[in-house]
Amino acid sequence: MTRREESNRYDGEILSGSERTSEKVYYFGMQEGIRLKEMLNSACQCSLVSRVVIFGGTHGNEMSGVALAKHWLKEPSELQRKTFVAEPCLANPLAVEKCVRYVDSDLNRCFSEEILRSPESESDPYEFIRARELYQKYGSGSCLYDFIFDLHNTTSHMGATLLRCSADDIMSLHLANYLQSSSGSQSMPCYNYLIDIPKKDNVYLQNIGKHSLCLELGPQPQGVTRADVLSRMRELVNCGLDFIDLFNQGKEFPSFETDIYRVLSRVDYPRDSDGEISAIVHSGLQDKDYVPLKPGHPIFTTMNGEDLLYDGETVVYPTFINEAAYYEKKVAFISTEKVHLKVPALKLETGAEHNGTLQ
């Protein structure tokens, strides 16, 4: 496969020429190309959000979420709202103890149906066992939680990325919009990010909740806690809890339009015949997450000083550029397209208004 083909991959398939566009307009919940403006005239209804969990330490060396989860486990009063109390959870305590991303297997890739439903074995990786424990407590049957926050850091220049794995989760989409409009920051702006995965193929922790949002903040080195990044994450979590509280009290959120960055492909480093990396991220691309990448611009440079150019046919938006944790996954950056989305209003389903007191 040529690099041009690789740069136009999406979910394992080569995109057709008609699909190679850098910006598109979609209506929430509709198939591509369908234009039903009347859907914006009525609000989508969602049920009361009464059970909320905040995961930190899904990766044991991403320290903002680790520090916040540990703090909230000791002092949870900050997570109390009029209509609910959010529950903090240290997702991967053994990895946190060792200050490593994971012990045996990446926990945030262990929530597939196959792993969760397979019988336990003495040879199972630690994270397989932990994933089943978390699923049983927060995602199974009557234990299903209404909303999951999953707190992460990245070494890439991703600002405050609001990552969702389902295009159909209108609750998380409205919450992300609320964060963007209510919690602005020049130094660490919010970006709406979508990995559109069918639920049956979703292997991420946030898959186990009814609604979910992953906060991915950076840059921050692994194993390091930066005060500015931690403060920004804390602000976003509290703002998100405020949104849920307002929703539970019956506030209707109007329709809106927004730009999201939807994943197209994962781009590997150039490699030699032995599979070793033969070129590194170009200085012109480094720290340019969410900046448009145009055909012909350099993306890699070899040790001999040769520039390797992006030979795709459209503008794309690179993300997670040179992420330290993705070297083992053979990912130099993730290519996205910028999509303009029109989203209907959101309101509490009829008869579900909260009485304003904790239950």
C-alpha positions in Angstrom: 0.0 0.0 0.0 1.3 3.4 -0.9 1.5 6.3 1.6 -1.3 8.0 -0.4 -3.5 5.0 0.1 -2.7 4.9 3.8 -3.4 8.5 4.4 -6.9 8.0 3.0 -7.8 5.0 5.0 -10.9 5.0 7.3 -11.9 2.1 9.5 -9.7 -0.3 7.4 -11.2 0.7 4.1 -9.8 2.9 1.3 -12.0 5.9 0.8 -13.4 6.5 -2.6 -12.6 9.7 -4.4 -16.0 11.2 -3.7 -15.4 10.8 0.0 -12.0 12.5 0.1 -13.1 15.9 1.4 -11.7 17.8 4.3 -14.9 19.5 5.5 -18.4 18.1 5.5 -21.8 19.1 7.0 -23.9 16.5 8.7 -27.1 16.5 10.7 -26.9 14.7 14.0 -28.0 11.1 14.0 -28.6 10.9 10.2 -26.7 9.0 7.5 -24.2 10.8 5.4 -25.7 13.0 2.7 -29.2 13.1 4.2 -30.5 16.6 4.8 -33.6 16.7 7.1 -33.7 20.2 8.5 -37.0 19.4 10.2 -35.2 17.3 12.8 -33.7 20.5 14.2 -37.1 21.8 15.0 -37.8 19.3 17.8 -35.6 18.5 20.8 -34.1 15.1 21.5 -35.1 13.7 24.9 -32.8 11.9 27.3 -33.5 10.3 30.7 -32.3 11.6 34.0 -28.6 11.3 34.7 -28.3 10.1 38.3 -25.3 7.8 38.3 -22.0 9.4 37.3 -18.5 8.1 37.6 -15.1 9.8 37.0 -12.2 7.6 36.1 -8.7 8.7 36.6 -5.6 6.5 36.1 -6.9 4.4 33.3 -3.3 4.8 32.3 -1.1 4.8 35.4 1.4 7.4 34.2 -1.1 10.1 33.1 -0.9 12.1 36.3 -3.7 14.7 36.1 -6.5 12.2 36.3 -4.5 10.1 38.8 -4.0 13.1 41.1 -7.6 14.2 40.9 -9.1 10.8 41.4 -6.9 10.3 44.5 -7.9 13.7 45.9 -11.6 13.1 45.3 -11.6 9.7 46.8 -10.4 11.4 50.1 -12.5 14.6 49.7 -15.5 14.0 47.4 -17.5 17.0 48.4 -16.4 18.9 45.3 -18.3 16.3 43.2 -21.7 16.8 44.9 -24.5 18.6 43.0 -28.1 19.2 43.8 -29.3 16.2 41.8 -26.5 13.7 42.1 -23.0 12.9 43.5 -20.4 11.8 41.1 -18.2 8.8 42.2 -14.4 9.0 41.6 -12.6 5.8 40.7 -8.9 4.9 40.2 -9.3 2.7 37.1 -5.9 0.9 37.1 -4.5 1.1 40.6 -1.6 -1.3 40.0 -0.4 0.7 37.0 -0.8 3.9 39.1 1.3 2.3 41.9 4.1 1.5 39.4 3.6 4.8 37.5 3.4 3.0 34.1 0.8 3.1 31.4 -0.3 -0.4 32.0 1.0 -3.6 33.7 0.2 -6.4 31.1 -2.1 -4.9 28.5 -3.5 -1.4 27.8 -6.6 -1.2 30.0 -8.2 1.3 27.5 -8.2 -1.4 24.9 -9.7 -4.2 27.1 -13.4 -3.5 27.0 -14.3 -5.5 23.9 -17.3 -7.9 24.2 -14.9 -10.8 23.7 -12.8 -9.9 26.7 -15.7 -8.8 29.0 -17.7 -12.0 28.3 -14.9 -14.6 28.2 -14.5 -16.8 31.2 -11.7 -15.9 33.6 -8.4 -17.7 33.4 -5.3 -17.8 35.7 -3.3 -16.7 32.7 -5.4 -13.6 32.0 -3.5 -10.3 31.9 -4.1 -8.1 34.9 -6.0 -5.5 32.8 -8.4 -8.1 31.5 -9.4 -8.9 35.1 -9.6 -5.3 36.0 -11.8 -4.5 32.9 -14.3 -7.2 33.9 -14.4 -5.7 37.5 -15.1 -2.2 36.2 -17.7 -3.5 33.8 -19.5 -5.4 36.5 -19.6 -2.4 38.8 -20.3 0.4 36.3 -21.6 -1.1 33.0 -23.5 -4.3 33.5 -27.3 -4.6 33.6 -28.8 -2.7 36.5 -25.4 -1.4 37.4 -25.2 0.6 34.2 -24.0 4.2 35.0 -25.6 7.1 33.2 -22.4 9.1 32.5 -18.7 8.3 32.5 -15.9 10.8 32.5 -12.5 9.2 31.6 -9.5 11.5 32.4 -6.3 11.2 30.3 -3.1 13.1 29.4 -1.2 13.2 26.2 2.4 14.2 25.4 1.0 15.8 22.2 0.0 19.4 21.8 -3.8 18.5 22.0 -5.0 21.3 24.3 -8.2 20.1 26.0 -9.6 17.5 23.6 -13.1 16.3 24.3 -13.1 12.8 22.9 -16.2 10.8 22.1 -16.5 7.3 20.6 -20.1 7.5 19.5 -21.6 9.8 16.9 -25.1 9.1 18.3 -24.5 10.2 21.9 -26.3 13.5 21.9 -25.9 14.0 25.7 -22.1 14.0 25.4 -22.2 16.2 22.3 -24.2 18.8 24.2 -21.9 18.5 27.2 -18.9 19.0 25.0 -20.5 22.1 23.5 -21.3 23.4 27.0 -17.6 23.0 27.9 -16.5 24.8 24.8 -18.9 27.8 25.3 -18.6 28.0 29.2 -15.0 27.1 29.9 -12.9 28.8 27.3 -9.1 29.0 27.5 -6.6 30.7 25.2 -3.7 28.5 26.3 -5.7 25.2 26.3 -8.8 25.5 24.1 -11.3 22.7 23.7 -11.5 20.6 20.6 -14.4 18.2 19.8 -13.0 14.9 18.7 -14.8 11.8 17.4 -13.7 8.3 16.9 -16.8 6.9 15.4 -16.9 3.3 16.4 -19.8 0.8 16.3 -20.6 -0.2 19.9 -19.8 -3.9 19.2 -16.3 -2.9 18.1 -15.6 -0.3 20.9 -12.8 -1.5 23.1 -12.5 1.7 25.2 -13.4 2.2 28.9 -16.0 4.8 28.1 -17.9 2.1 26.1 -19.4 0.6 29.3 -21.5 3.7 30.2 -24.8 4.9 28.8 -23.2 8.3 27.9 -19.5 9.2 28.1 -16.8 11.8 27.5 -13.0 11.4 27.6 -10.9 14.4 28.5 -7.5 14.2 26.8 -5.3 17.1 27.9 -1.8 18.0 26.9 1.0 18.4 26.4 2.2 16.8 29.6 5.0 14.3 30.0 4.3 10.8 31.2 4.7 10.5 35.0 4.6 14.2 35.5 1.9 16.4 37.0 1.7 20.0 35.6 -0.3 22.4 37.7 -1.8 24.2 34.7 -2.9 21.0 33.0 -4.4 19.6 36.2 -6.2 22.9 36.9 -7.7 22.9 33.5 -8.9 19.3 33.8 -10.4 20.0 37.1 -12.2 23.0 35.7 -13.6 21.0 32.8 -14.8 18.1 35.1 -16.6 20.6 37.4 -18.2 22.4 34.4 -19.4 19.1 33.0 -21.0 18.1 36.3 -22.7 21.5 36.3 -24.1 20.8 32.9 -25.6 17.4 34.1 -27.1 19.1 37.1 -28.8 21.7 35.0 -30.1 19.1 32.6 -31.5 17.1 35.5 -33.3 20.2 36.8 -35.1 20.5 33.5 -33.0 23.1 31.6 -33.4 22.7 27.8 -30.3 23.1 25.8 -30.9 24.7 22.3 -29.8 23.3 19.0 -26.4 24.4 17.8 -23.8 24.0 15.1 -20.2 23.0 15.8 -17.0 21.7 14.2 -15.8 18.3 15.2 -12.6 16.5 14.2 -13.4 13.0 13.0 -10.7 10.3 12.8 -9.8 9.2 9.3 -6.6 7.1 9.7 -3.6 6.3 11.8 -0.3 7.1 10.1 2.7 5.0 11.0 6.3 6.2 10.8 8.3 5.3 7.7 10.2 2.0 8.4 13.1 0.2 6.9 13.2 -3.5 5.8 13.8 -4.5 9.4 10.7 -2.7 10.6 12.8 0.0 12.4 11.7 3.6 12.3 13.6 5.3 9.5 12.3 8.9 9.8 11.0 11.1 12.6 8.2 13.7 12.8 9.3 16.8 10.9 9.9 20.0 12.9 7.3 21.8 10.8 4.7 19.3 11.9 5.7 18.9 15.5 3.2 20.5 18.0 0.9 21.4 15.1 -2.1 19.3 16.3 -5.3 20.5 14.7 -3.4 22.7 12.3 -4.4 22.0 8.6 -2.0 19.8 6.8 -1.9 20.5 3.1 -0.7 18.2 0.3 3.0 18.7 -0.3 3.9 19.8 3.2 6.6 17.9 5.0 5.6 15.4 7.7 8.8 13.3 8.3 12.5 13.8 8.0 15.2 11.1 7.7 18.4 11.0 9.6 20.1 12.1 6.3 18.0 15.2 6.2 15.6 14.2 3.5 12.0 15.6 3.9 9.1 13.2 3.3 6.0 15.0 2.1 2.3 14.5 2.7 1.0 13.2 -0.6 -2.7 13.0 0.1 -5.2 14.8 -2.1 -7.0 16.9 0.5 -6.3 19.0 3.6 -6.4 16.9 6.8 -5.9 17.8 10.5 -3.2 15.8 12.2 -3.7 14.9 15.9 -1.8 13.1 18.6 1.4 14.1 16.8 4.5 12.2 18.1 2.5 10.9 21.1 4.9 8.9 23.3 2.5 6.2 24.1 1.7 5.5 20.4 5.2 4.4 19.4 4.4 0.9 20.5 1.2 1.1 18.5 3.1 2.2 15.4 1.3 5.6 15.1 3.1 8.8 14.3 -0.1 10.8 14.2 -3.8 10.4 13.6 -5.3 12.1 10.6 -8.8 13.7 11.0 -11.2 15.6 8.9 -13.1 18.7 10.0 -16.8 18.1 10.0 -19.5 20.8 10.5 -22.3 19.3 12.6 -25.8 20.6 13.1 -27.2 19.3 16.4 -30.9 19.4 17.6 -31.9 20.7 21.0 -31.7 18.5 24.1 -34.2 18.2 27.0 -35.1 15.9 29.9 -37.6 13.3 28.8 -41.2 14.1 29.8 -42.1 13.2 33.4 -38.5 12.8 34.4 -37.9 16.1 36.2 -35.8 15.8 39.3 -37.3 17.2 42.6 -34.0 19.0 43.4 -32.9 16.8 46.2 -30.4 14.0 46.4 -31.9 10.5 46.4 
